Amino acid sequence: MTDWRRLWEYAVSGGVPRRSLVAAVVVGTVLNLINQGDALFAARPINWLKLLLTYIVPYCVTTYGAVSFRMALERRSEPTDKA
């Protein structure tokens, strides 16, 4: 079973939140311009749920990538029992 506390520590340390936020702002902005550009530039109604999710998803994906990378490094550095 995975240690949830360790996963949480990886997700909130080592610059992960800052890098995830930068990625979310860049990717989310580009995707919002693509998906809702007509609404943003033509004064049409904006779908606020889509706008919010377009920033949340890249944040979560970037954080997941960082945490899974750190977990993989940890697994590689653990000694293996060969009896």
Phi, psi and omega in degrees: 000141182283140179278105185297327179295318179295319177299317179297316179299319177296323183288335184246012182230173174066026179080004182299312181300320181294314179295321179294321178295317179298314179298319180295320180294314181293305183293317180298320179295315179298314181294323177294322176296322178290312187280328185231021181303320179297321179289322182292322185263346182248015178057037174268165180297139179262138175275101187292328177295314178298319180299314180295313180297329180293339174266325183291318184298311178297327177298312181295319180295317179295317179296316178301316180299317180294316181293316181294327176296315180294323177295321179295319176298319179296317179296321180292330183274350178287138177292145179260142179271113176240102183253000000 
